[in-house]
Amino acid sequence: MPLANFSLEGKVAIVTGASRGIGRAISIGLAEHGADVVLAARKPEDLEDAAQEVKKTGKKALAIPTNVRRTEELKKLIDETLKGLGRVDILVNNAGTNPVFGPIQEIDERAFDTIMNTNVKAIHFLSAFAREAMLQNESGGSIINVSSLGGIQASDVIGGYSVSKAALNMLTQVCARTWGKDGIRVNTISPGLIKTEFARALWDNEKIYNELVGSSALQRIGLPEDMVGAVVYLASSASSFVTGQNVVLDGGRHL
């Protein structure tokens, strides 16, 4: 047994928002390290395409269309995972939304509810459902929440998103504090600007792009695959003494 064991052999992982971008890369990366993966997202076509990429690693993949804002579908996601693969060891809460780009006073009630329900409420309930499944494992489990640098640094253009991610950071710590005795670790990664369709409004804006790259130690924005290593670490026994932490993956912008 290596001193730092990054193997996920025999583990079952669930990844939300898995059809594209960061979630897709994480799903493939977890499979590359040995996990069978359940991929959840709203669009069945994109989801199935991502599942086929996971299967190319030789691991099992289940595509389960899921709207994370519907609590009954979150429960079904766990139930279908147990039915199809027999256990839950890893949960990556990656699904998120930000329907508003602009000053925070321009967010109407419907948009604010959408942001908070997707980025906080859904993660709370799915994590609680996953915990119940993880309690069946002798080895506990690992929950990894995908937050954002925006949850640490205030933004004047994605303010509602920043508020939701700050709440998610505290949710991570509360769950870690509460569930540690169950052998369940809960951690967060906080990406900076990543070249995904989700973040296009930022990296496709020349002024914003230049400002962000110019303030980054590595002088570039991130790619979805840059997020994978930290997730594999937090999912594996290599991080067995790590919980309640926030790993910032921003190329050295928050220094």
Steps between C-alpha positions, in 0.01 A plus 500: 500500500653837400531766768289733286226291341311680225324186375121504483463133407178351630348844564182645354484873432209729416572822310232763439524742211694222331401552138761765418778723626641437845251224586580304186876525561459394864288200399764377258781567748331304779451206262864518391593445864271200539153621599174402336312821433139613503457812289209735570383803302183630340566434128491127416686528168805682639491278808511179300788633291699571818415155635642342186827685561512358853439149368806534275710482819369149559284598796124487538296813435133574563334807352207616712319814378446717808372847573672583828235756588249218543558329833317185394744461209795531737363215710440299184862561395627334817246217476589430136871503583451244777282289271744513209841498668430393858660777701594869522854597603558837336271791421615797295247784518596684184165616356453873534336797334535874456221649287595863571805695380493852639454699823344313788205743521387373160435148628128441526341262748461214255866514394618526860296195597637308202858580601455405864289192432755363252825603665411443866167329571548219246850426629375484857232245423701287258787486749262393776356226279852389403599489865229245570641279225860552613412387851465151354873500417762398752731762348256794513516734205618826348288795388661766284316825433597713202490858623675798341755769559190718486403360839817651647533822303198727453393566141312796355375302199420155644400611848215256555722214393769620743249506786386146422855367484590667829201319650620175344842544661338518842268209420814297425649582839177430688459161332865417559468586868178301538578193293862441590395251766327303222825467309375738233735774386363816337723741311478771237693602192475862390588549133601837368415592143471177300447483124155343497177597328362582846764773548498631144363840605826554692772353278336618178509859624841636397520757779405253774720229351808723490441622855464147636797358311712801592429447871579128487842367603486240222383758244222285355147386567427142596369205302250241626773235522695725741232424761527121487812435705369675810171311481675164465714589803198597711307192388783258581655372820799723426295775669370284785587767761351791303149631558326838506762653272478721192759438230529812282584418138543840341851511352619719784258791464387506863840573655 
